[in-house]
Amino acid sequence: MTIKSTVTANINKASVNDKQLAVLRGTSSPAKQAAEMKATLNNMKSQMEGLKSQLHDLQSRHAHLGDRFSSRGHGCVGPRDNWQPKDLGAMVEMNKLNQTSGSIGAEQFADSIEAAVGDLDGQAASGEYRAVADWAANNRERLTPEARQVMDIYSKYAALSQARGESGIPQGDFKKMLAEMRDVGDASAKKALAHLDSKTHGGTVSGQDMARAIKAGTADHDGQAGGAELKEFEKWASKNESRLSPEAKEVLDVYRKHTKAAQAQGRTGLTGAETAAMNKELRQVGAGDVSARKATEALDKQSGPISGEDLAKAIKDGISDTDGHSSTSELKEFEKWAAKNESRLTPEAKEVLKTYQQAAKKAGPEGMTQKEADAMFKKMEGFKTFHDSSMRDALEGLDAKKGKISGNDLTAAIEKGAGDLDGQAAGTEFTDTMKWARQNYDRLTPEAKKVVDTYEKYATRAQAQGSTGIDPKDFKKMINEMKFVSNPRPTRPVFYAA
């Protein structure tokens, strides 16, 4: 029973009876007439209170209808005495949805409803509503749960207007209705993000946390992984940016990359194969550590062996973000890199890695404190591959070169590294050069190998005299000899007499 029919029925019941008519006609006794008039007024007042009670009951029942569209397959039931034919413009907009394929999400359906009823012709609660509601009932299986919520919101506002005897929805209510529709998000994504918030308790969100949330939020295959679900994650990320770890941000970038590829093809959803590929990449990125991975990538750019100093510096860079992962994901990144590059690690670098593993194990899954990290790095200083800083800098310059090391390259490095007059040209500088040469022997050209031999000749001669340095005159003579063997003169043609 509608509000209007209820009111009509009760008004009919409240028609003037014979007793009331007699009062209206008047009586012979003024006192009796006043008493009867009072009784009539009280009776009418009682009837009005009953009408108010019934109206309140109808409104209360409407407020608790819940998801009428989802449960009954149609929208609100309006009064039949203000029936209007379907609005042509609204039917055209609904027909546009027929030209699409796949599921229809909340945002898409809200856009269509706005276009269908936004012409302000006063039919939003009658002809236009009928066109939308009938289309929704006939295409219920295509609507996502969120799109059905959008239909319920429209039904609610249409019912309120119908209850007032209006065929349209007032502009103020119309704006509120659209705002409610736009606020409908993706249920699975909201649920996944709510779980993420409850798990992290307002703290830092790891890459693994983010990867699991995206997997759960896009698992319903409603075709909204790149639509409503993506928007829910974007909205949440913008509000919680300070909580996102570097790994979580990378995970979001992976999600965006896959959905962008689908959007480029005009799709808001991902296929099963695309979802599987995305989730695999999310797991890989989420399980890693950005800072540690950047540090190992810097090692990859170096040529030749990785010294103890190289690896110690990389580890320091990799765990400096204080995200509490120094003994978990960051350690795993370095271990994974070391397993792939074992042949490049010097004995000292292997000792550095072992020192890191021992410190991480002692610290436990919560990560190392600053004091524990400082103690670890101090211990790592004892595993230097090169002990002279000037020579190490010079040799690192050779490591940065691609391909073969020429005689001129090595001569320049020795002149730079051993020419600082610190008295170590035949000591630590010579030792570092010989160690580097052994580790990079396959990269040396024949001329570079002759430079090594020349350095060894002059250094061992100085050592035999009890010195760790090379006399400046002898050093200059050595460099000239190195340059000479690095640039052999072209062989002159030989002519033989006939």
C-alpha positions, 0 to 999 in steps of 0.5 A: 500500500502506498502513502497516497492510497493510505491517506486517501483511504483514511480520508474516506473513512473520516467522511462526515457522519449523521451525528456530525452533520447534525452538529453542523446544522446546529442544535437547540441547545448551545451547551449540547452543541458545544459538547458535540463539536468538541467530541467531533474535533477530538475524533478528527484529531485522533484520526489525524494522529492515526494518519501520522502514525501510518505515514511514519510506519511507511517511512520506517519500513522504507528505510529498512528495505535494505538491498531490495534490488538485489533480493527481489530483482527490481527497484522500489515499488512506486504508486501505480496511480502516477504511472508514466511511460518509459522516458525515451531519453533514458531508454537511449542511455540504457541502450548504450549499455547494451552495446558494451560487454562484460560486467557493469561496475558502480561508476559506469552505471552511475554515469549512465543513470546521471546521463539518463535522468539529468535533463531536469524534465521532472521525470527522474522518479517516474518515466526515467526511473521506470526505464532504468529500473526495468533495464536493471532488472532485465540485466541484473546478471551483468551488474556488479554488487556495487552497481546494484547498490547504485540502483538501490540508491536511485530507488530510495530517492525515487521512492521518497519523491513518489511518496510526496506525489512528485514525478521528479527528484528535486535538484538538492536530492538529485545531487545528494543521490549522485554523491552517494552513488559516487561513494560506492566503492568496490566491495572486495577491494574495500574488504581487502584494504580494511584487512590490511589496515587491521593487520598493520595497525596504522604502521608501515605497509610492506611490499608483501602486505600490499601484494596480498591485499591487491590479490585479495581485492581483485580476486572476484573477477568482476571485471573491475581490476582496472576500474573500481578496484584500482580506484579504491587502492589509489584512493587508499594509497593517497591517504596512506602514502607515508605508511607505504614502504618502498616495496609497497610503492613498487607493488602498486606500480606493478598493479598500475602497469598491468591494469594500464595495459588492459585499459589501453585495450578498452578493458577495465578487467584482467583475464585469468592469465593476466591476473596470474602474471600480475600476481606472480610479479607482485609476489616477486617485487613484494618479497624483495627489498628496494634499497638492497636491490638498488645496492646490488644493481650498483654492484652489477654495473661494476666490472671484474671482481667484487672486493670486500670494500665493494660489498661492505659499502653495498650492504651499508647502502642497502640497509640504511633505510632503517625499515627494519628489514636488515635481517630479513628481505634485505639479507635475502636480496644480498644472498640471492645476488651473491649466489648468482655472482659467487665467482666475482666475490673475492675471499674478503667479500665472502667474509664480509657476506658471512659477517652480515649473515652472522649479525642478522641471525643474532639480531633476529627478524626484527632487524639490527639496531644501529649499535649492532649495525655499527659493530658489524661494519667495524668488523667488516673493515678487517676484510679489505681486499685493497689496503691502500686508498689511493691505489684502490681508487685508481684500480676502481677506475679500471673496474669501471672500464668495459672490455680489455685493460690496455697497457696504457690504462694500467700504467696510468692507474699505477702512476696515479695510485702509487705516485702519492709519495707515501712510501708504499709503491713497493708495499701496500700499493704494489700488493694491491696492484698484484692482487687486482692483476691476478683477479683480472688477468683475463682482461689484460692485453699482452701490453698490460701484462708486460706493465705488470712485469715491469712493476714487479721488477722495480718493486721487488728490487726496492724490497730487496733493499729493505724499502717499501717505497720506490726512489722517485728517480726509479719510479719515473724510470719505471713509468717511462718503461711501462709506457714504452712496453705499452706502445711498442714501435712498429716493426720495420720491414726487412729487405733481403738481397736477391 
